[in-house]
Amino acid sequence: MAIDLKNSVLVKKLQPVRGHFLGAFGFSLFINLLMIVPALYMLQVFDRAVGSGSTPTLLMLTLIMVGLLAAMGALDWVRGQIMVRASAAIDKILAEPVFEASFRQSLRTGGISSSPQSVIDLIGLRQFLAGPGLNAFFDTPWVPVYIVIMFLFHTYFGLLALFCVALLGGLSFASQRMTTGNLSEANKLAMWANNYTTRNLRNAEVIESMGMIADVRERWMQRNRQVVGLQAEASDTATAFTSSSKALRIMLQSLALGVGAYLAINLEISPGMMIAGSILLGRALAPVDQLVGAWKGLQNAREQFTRLDDLLTKFPEDPERMELPAPQGALSVEKITVSPPGGSTPVLRGVDFELPAGVSLAVIGPSAAGKSSLLRAILGLWPVMLGAVRLDGASMDKWDRGMLGPYLGYLPQDIELFDGTISENIARFGEIDSEKIVTASRLAGVHEMVLRLPEGYDTVIGQSGGALSAGQRQRVGLARAVYGQPKLVVLDEPNSNLDDLGEAALREALLALKALGTTLIIVSHRPSVLSVVDKILILRDGQVVDFGDAEAITRRVQQATTKRPAALSQTVSVPVPGIGQA
């Protein structure tokens, strides 16, 4: 895929480091000019020092040569330092937007594209730009300088140099054409295999318990064999071209010595020119020869650049937004139609209701009714196709997420804790405020449980929660959700893993949040939770079946259960406080 440099988002972001590359290119000019010194030194030694038998001349030529080559080494070191700093500047410019774009990609694809590949691409691109492979591309434009000097020595030398450069350049182009396809396909399969392995490691217990390891391993091995085969084929081709290029370079350089000897025998050039011409040809061929070896790195860097550019184009940075007043928790859901990220089939259609600040709502309905989808739409995690979700009158997509975050609390069905201490998880990895952490823990009924752990709040846990049980993870997740006393708290099956003690603690937490004026939205089927809410919304097949005051909804369901239990069971298959299973 060709890179549109003119419209490339990545190129625009990298404008600040343009000077680094121009500087390195400028240093390459002086470095390559000084590369001529060994040839000129040999020319002068043979034609002046040896011819005249003058030791002082030889000494002066040697001192000049040593000084100039030392300067060349210093310039080459400076060029390397420029590229190292360019690499660091690239990381400083791209690290944050690439991380955020990767996060948005995972969010908008429902986790399907969850992969650290973009971060790996950024590291690989940095390493290539700071490595020696890029020097070949800086040195190649100066090859014509060597060819011109060889023409000045003799036309035969110049023609030989043109032929040699064209031959090795053709080998480089052929190597690129014959290996690009295999390397590109191998990289894609390797990415799939890495993601597949990562997902399997997260489910190691399931795989082990049900004896799935052989089948899972075989599936991975099939893709891995394809990767190895494609890489081996590309490597075989590249190795053949590299070996051929190396052999040809040595042979052609020796041939240049033979041509020079012929011209010297016929007195068309001096013996010094014969040696200098061979050295110059070797110098002219060196960058071209290096290109053959560096082509694989260039191809990988090109693909990494393309993927990063595509990522930043599809998932641009959020624009800066004016800071809105702190929300009070008034929620308005206006006839929304919602599809999962990347999907086109609506899972919610025409859902419409309002919640004043401080009002609590229970969302109930049968499986696949759209309850969790509604919560994600309310939080702005899933895009709204039609309609709008507003918090204090402002659409959720108009809020700055960094500013809004402290005023929201969310407890998903699948509790994800992060690598760090319990206190860091509860504090959402922000500044550790012991008082707020303990307040949130007490509110969630988890304070005493945490104190019984060997390290208390300093206990380190991982994504799976470490030694915490499912119920303990859920309660720590609840403490995180209510940390800082947010204005809107959304809980998705908050008691699915709780015992009777945890259930009682959850009920007390909900009552405390209501007393604080927090707007609550809860998905739950258990009467102990539903009994504390102000309103109930019943969903079925992505549409609102009923919405109103909890007591009125309860009364209507009781009446419907008495009169038409069979019909009701087809409409709402959920328990309601005081009724049991309707």
Secondary structure, 3 states (H helix, E strand, C coil): CCCCCCCCHHHHHCHHHHHHHHHHHHHHHHHHHHCCHHHHHHHHHHHHHHHHCCHHHHHHHHHHHHHHHHHHHHHHHHHHHHHHHHHHHHHHHHHHHHHHHHHHHHHHCCCCCCCCHHHHHHHHHHHHHHCCHHHHHHHHHHHHHHHHHHHHHCHHHHHHHHHHHHHHHHHHHHHHHHHHHHHHHHHHHHHHHHHHHHHHHHCHHHHHHCCCHHHHHHHHHHHHHHHHHHHHHHHHHHHHHHHHHHHHHHHHHHHHHHHHHHHHHCCCCCHHHHHHHHHHHHHHHHHHHHHHHHHHHHHHHHHHHHHHHHHHHHCCCCCCCCCCCCCCCCEEEEEEEECCCCCCCCCEEEEEEEECCCCEEEEECCCCCCHHHHHHHHCCCCCEEEEEEEECCEEHHHCCHHHHHHHEEEECCCCCCCCEEHHHHHCCCCCCCHHHHHHHHHHHCCHHHHHCCCCHHHCEECCCCCCCCHHHHHHHHHHHHHCCCCCEEEEECCCCCCCHHHHHHHHHHHHHHHHCCCEEEEECCCHHHHCCCCEEEEEECCEEEEEEEHHHHHHHHHHHHHHCHHHHHHHCCCEECCCEEC
